[in-house]
Amino acid sequence: MFSVYGLPNTAAVFESYLSQNQLQERTPSELGWIFSVYLFVVYLFGLLVGPTFDKYEQELTGGEEYYQIVLTFSIMAGFGASLLNTPAFAAIGHWFDTRRGLAMGFAATGGSVGGIIFPFVLQASLPRFGFAWSMRLLALIFLALAVPAKSVHQDATSPEPKLCINMARRAPLPGHDARAGYLLPILLNAGSVVGRAAPGFVADRIGRFNTIVLTVGLCMVSVFAIWLPACGSWSALLAFAFVFGFASGGNVSLVPACIGQLCDSRDYGRFLSTAMISASFGTLTGIPLGGLLLNLRDPETGWTALILFSGASYIVSLACYIAARVLAVGWCPTAVF
């Protein structure tokens, strides 16, 4: 999780650097495609990786042009991350049942920790070593983390024959210097560290779907009650970053736990990867669409449109989770589900 989600959680740092160096002539929407395609590939290829993991477990850089960065960062890195992402969550689903929410929460904190550490690494390495060697440094970190993870893994289930057919944060902000692009993602991911672990603990007691309804609702409230009226206030943006980081972190860790509640653990990888297909199209279009909204007329109008779009997305998400819960257990508010 540190390697897979630490990278997109550092999108603001990459975008700030690229917009001032190799890709100065590119719009925010065009830069957004780099990170959206990365997540799209991570989730899309999970459709193949998930069933393979269920059956076999884990037996299985320096571009200057826009297209080169898309091919290496978005496509190649995204494909590699998909080979880590689905098996990592599926392994937890195979091993844990009663405390699956808590286990998923602790595992998901890795992405937030990466989002805290990588901005510091890049802030120090990009000006000194340049883009290419900074990417090689990240690659060495990923390799150092992935090899031990594979070496300690053990199969949790016996093989069973099956048919083998898973907020980009951008900156700088209007009225704030480039340092905001480093600080806000760090604070957001700091809140997400707590948010990815704590809701998992609560979910194992009051229900996974009950908990994710609360965290999605908190995301919606933070967007409309803190971000929308912030009006460029630095203190309000800091408060929003932490609160939203906490709430959205819970969403990340609880989705796999909710999926695990709907299937047998032997089929968990297949269910997770199939569910992530819908997420892949959301991540593919969400960031570039946000870039287009930012270019509407003046900056104030653009940011307001982006905030309203984000809030509307959470309204739809909240309605979907409530509908899923009602279909499963009815309207009983005290049901643990």
Secondary structure, DSSP 8 states (H G I E B T S, - for coil): -HHHHHTGGGHHHHHHHHHHTTTTTS-HHHHHHHHHHHHHHHHHTHHHHHHHHHHHTT------SHHHHIIIIIIIHHHHHHHHHHHHHHHHHHH-STTHHHHHHHHHHHHHHHHHHHHHHHHHHHHHHHHHHHHHHHHHHHHHHHHHHHHT----S----------------TTS-THHHHHHHHHHHHHHHHHHHHHHHHHHHH-HHHHHHHHHHHHHHHIIIIIGGGTT-HHHHHHHHHHHHHHHHHHHHHHHHHHHTTS-GGGHHHHHHHHHHHHHHHHHHHHHHHHHHHTSSSHHHHHHHHHHHHHHHHHHHHHHHHHHHHHHHTT-TT---
